[in-house]
Amino acid sequence: MIVVTGASGNVGRPLVEALAAAGAKVTAVSRSPLSYDLPEGARHVRADLAEPDTLRPAVDGADALFILLAGDLLGGGAPATEVVAAAAEGGVRRVVLLSSQINGTRPDVLSHGRLREFEEAVRSSGLDWTILRPGGFASNAYGWAEAVRTQRAVIAPFADVALPVVDPADIAEVAAAVLREEGHSGQTYELTGPAAVTPREQAAAFAAALGEEVGFVELTREQAREHMARFMPEPVIDGTLDIIGTPLPAEQRVSPDVEKILGRPAGSFASWAERNIHAFK
């Protein structure tokens, strides 16, 4: 059995579906009820990574665990070692952690300290472990959906700064492979899209998918910070703005790891936009 935490999100949901489609028994874990019907072979358990004891019913008898931290879980909670220990006591022998590229490129940034704590915990756990470090998510563009729907415009900072954002579906597919296959123990994979794209180019991708013009309104850094504070934990905001505004060369580099694991190129932002354009109409 494979346990997937964060099962309600942009990575967790397609991961549950991919594992079930491959014939794996899956336990989908989330803190609240799921908004979708689980595929055959999957069950749901409500648990909270901030309280490791709640995780025990989910991991009892499991072989592998996918750890995904999001929202306020990035700001604190029980020690990561307690979460990993609860998994090991339940029988888990393989752990896959969804971390972040920033822990490789900017290892001292305070905003991602919680993820670094989890990286250290899984590495020292004695379990088979793999760490996935994606760059920016293509799905972050959902934050532009209302403006695209109502104003036919993308409103964002740093219009012409390019980053190789990754499709969450690719992250899920990589995670499914790593959870099921041998040969990934002790590896850290960096996951990006196939090319660096600017926010202005992302707006053009929406225009192509909609068949209508989509404009671009550029925000200052401070305006962007005020907007992000509505939905993003405070410690994460400045680190995110640093990356999207003044990326390091390593953060603009296209990684080969998605293609290496999946045997196909990573999906483009344009393909993500076309597949999800219903949210922007």
C-alpha atoms as one frame of an Amber mdcrd trajectory, in Angstrom:
protein
   0.000   0.000   0.000   1.144   3.527  -0.833   0.096   6.490   1.298  -0.240
   9.900  -0.365  -0.455  12.962   1.865  -1.758  16.218   0.421  -4.145  14.138
  -1.658  -6.530  17.016  -2.339  -4.058  19.218  -4.215  -2.613  19.778  -7.676
   0.008  17.058  -7.194  -1.696  14.731  -4.726  -4.863  14.173  -6.716  -3.199
  13.125 -10.003  -0.714  11.054  -7.995  -3.523   9.089  -6.345  -5.119   8.554
  -9.748  -1.836   7.496 -11.386  -1.013   4.993  -8.657  -4.504   3.501  -8.705
  -4.389   3.243 -12.510  -1.133   1.292 -12.152  -2.882  -1.184  -9.865  -1.463
   0.019  -6.548  -3.502   0.115  -3.373  -3.575   3.750  -2.296  -4.481   5.608
   0.865  -5.275   9.242   0.097  -4.599  11.467   3.121  -5.899  14.977   3.616
  -6.935  17.196   6.499 -10.392  17.795   5.050 -12.852  15.785   2.939 -11.833
  15.224  -0.664 -13.648  17.124  -3.393 -13.392  14.274  -5.909 -14.360  10.624
  -6.120 -11.518   8.253  -5.418 -10.595   5.727  -8.091 -11.099   2.034  -7.508
  -8.448   0.638  -5.179  -8.069   3.834  -3.157  -9.383   4.864   0.253  -9.401
   8.150   2.149  -8.083   8.819   5.654  -8.229  12.213   7.319  -4.957  13.044
   9.055  -2.705  16.009   9.749   1.069  15.974   9.313   1.248  18.582  12.064
  -0.015  15.848  14.432   1.846  12.615  13.641  -0.415  10.439  15.797  -3.288
  11.152  13.381  -1.170   9.684  10.581  -0.783   6.277  12.208  -4.091   4.757
  10.962  -3.130   5.742   7.413   0.388   4.256   7.442  -0.388   1.054   9.349
   0.695  -1.741   7.016   1.859   0.632   4.276   4.965   0.085   2.170   5.598
   3.628   0.941   4.741   7.204   1.882   4.596  10.386  -0.175   5.064  13.503
   1.969   3.675  16.800   0.722   3.643  19.923   2.875   1.513  22.871   1.847
  -0.083  25.970   3.317   0.422  26.460   7.020   2.301  23.149   7.248   5.251
  24.997   5.698   5.319  27.254   8.720   5.469  24.738  11.542   4.064  21.670
  13.226   5.426  18.573  14.894   9.108  17.775  14.322   9.730  16.118  10.978
  11.468  13.251  12.747   8.198  12.403  14.515   6.319  12.222  11.217   8.947
   9.939   9.695   9.095   7.800  12.851   5.303   7.323  12.798   5.574   6.128
   9.205   8.414   3.712   9.986   6.529   2.283  12.952   3.582   1.590  10.646
   5.773  -0.473   8.321   6.754   2.119   5.723  10.106   1.371   4.131  10.157
   3.923   1.311   9.598   7.673   1.647   9.318  10.187  -1.179   9.396  13.840
  -0.129   8.160  16.706  -2.262  10.586  19.496  -1.405  11.609  22.527  -3.470
  14.344  23.540  -5.888  15.152  26.454  -3.592  16.694  24.084  -1.051  19.366
  23.294  -3.612  19.859  26.766  -5.017  19.358  28.884  -1.873  19.937  26.543
   1.063  19.924  29.282   3.696  16.607  30.933   2.796  14.409  31.070   5.890
  11.157  30.619   3.961  11.893  26.968   3.166  13.406  25.889   6.477  10.535
  23.502   7.178  11.191  21.599   3.969  14.905  21.429   4.777  13.974  19.952
   8.155  12.010  17.227   6.377  14.845  16.604   3.923  17.218  16.038   6.838
  14.699  13.787   8.587  14.156  11.463   5.628  17.865  11.280   4.834  18.693
  10.205   8.383  15.681   7.906   8.793  17.300   4.654   7.715  14.473   4.208
   5.175  14.766   4.180   1.402  14.231   7.801   0.462  13.948  10.004  -2.594
  13.606  13.784  -2.640  11.832  15.648  -5.432  12.746  19.309  -5.844  10.434
  21.000  -8.353  10.849  24.552  -9.492   7.828  26.843  -9.835   4.501  25.151
 -10.547   2.606  25.934 -13.751  -0.528  25.767 -11.599   0.553  28.902  -9.732
  -1.048  30.601 -12.720  -4.446  29.781 -11.210  -3.809  32.923  -9.180  -4.390
  34.861 -12.411  -7.646  33.093 -13.264 -10.083  35.721 -12.035  -8.292  38.541
 -13.863  -8.128  36.497 -17.060 -11.829  35.639 -16.801 -13.066  39.131 -15.969
 -10.486  41.427 -17.553  -8.750  39.211 -20.113  -5.462  40.197 -18.512  -2.661
  38.615 -16.501  -1.711  40.823 -13.547   1.718  39.880 -12.199   5.225  41.167
 -11.435   8.442  40.567 -13.370   6.832  40.366 -16.811   9.966  39.338 -18.703
  11.782  37.110 -16.203  11.767  33.532 -17.496  11.594  30.344 -15.414  11.066
  26.708 -16.496   7.833  26.121 -14.554   6.790  22.497 -14.190   3.400  20.881
 -14.764   2.099  19.375 -11.490   0.899  16.383 -13.496   4.535  15.676 -14.375
   5.509  15.922 -10.709   2.765  13.408  -9.902   3.865  11.053 -12.663   7.480
  11.201 -11.488   6.368  10.579  -7.898   4.284   7.582  -9.000   7.290   6.077
 -10.765   9.632   6.677  -7.832   7.150   5.238  -5.338   6.658   2.057  -7.370
  10.024   1.405  -9.041  13.408   0.361  -7.738  16.567   2.324  -8.379  15.650
   5.711  -6.924  16.766   5.286  -3.323  19.085   8.030  -2.104  18.404  10.231
  -5.138  17.426  13.903  -5.272  15.696  14.912  -8.494  15.149  18.460  -9.742
  11.932  18.813 -11.724  11.328  21.596 -14.241   9.435  22.217 -17.422  11.087
  21.881 -20.862  11.818  25.590 -21.358  11.969  28.826 -19.404   8.915  31.034
 -20.006   8.118  34.570 -18.877   4.808  35.689 -17.354   4.206  37.688 -20.534
   4.672  34.498 -22.576   2.315  32.686 -20.211  -0.308  35.333 -20.923   0.212
  34.655 -24.630  -0.366  30.944 -23.969  -3.723  31.756 -22.393  -4.578  33.949
 -25.366  -3.814  31.087 -27.751  -5.879  28.621 -25.725  -8.820  31.044 -25.448
  -8.620  32.342 -28.994  -8.825  35.876 -27.574  -6.363  38.612 -26.701  -5.046
  38.514 -23.117  -3.205  41.608 -21.929  -0.511  41.972 -19.304  -0.463  44.375
 -16.348   2.852  44.449 -14.497   2.867  44.794 -10.699   5.664  46.172  -8.574
   7.292  43.798  -6.105   5.440  45.417  -3.191   2.099  45.178  -4.962   2.783
  41.514  -5.652   3.706  40.936  -2.027   0.401  42.398  -0.832  -1.510  40.160
  -3.233   0.396  36.984  -2.276  -0.206  37.634   1.416  -3.864  36.772   0.847
  -3.129  33.101   0.156   0.531  32.338   0.915   2.207  31.871   4.323   4.192
  34.970   5.294   7.598  33.206   5.539   7.292  31.899   1.979   6.442  35.153
   0.217   9.843  36.865   0.103  11.659  33.703  -0.935   9.191  33.216  -3.756
   9.524  36.830  -4.908  13.312  36.528  -4.920  13.139  33.520  -7.206  10.581
  34.876  -9.656  12.146  38.340  -9.707  15.900  37.713  -9.546  16.418  34.016
 -10.317  19.856  32.452 -10.145  21.181  30.764 -13.298  20.526  27.380 -11.650
  16.871  28.337 -11.237  16.526  29.168 -14.927  18.206  25.935 -16.020  16.114
  23.185 -17.558  16.650  19.935 -15.670  16.742  16.599 -17.545  15.278  14.643
 -14.619  11.623  14.519 -15.704  12.588  13.086 -19.079  15.147  10.746 -17.491
  12.524   9.193 -15.219   9.486   9.249 -17.504  11.187   8.613 -20.829   9.491
  11.628 -22.419   9.994  15.395 -22.321   8.344  17.418 -19.593   5.085  19.100
 -20.551   5.140  22.751 -21.610   3.311  25.617 -19.948   1.257  26.011 -23.122
   0.036  22.422 -22.852  -0.852  22.970 -19.182  -2.772  26.140 -20.080  -4.698
  24.425 -22.861  -5.596  21.480 -20.618  -6.813  23.755 -17.812  -8.261  26.631
 -19.819 -11.767  25.960 -18.434 -10.651  27.711 -15.226  -9.806  30.875 -17.179
 -12.898  31.200 -19.399
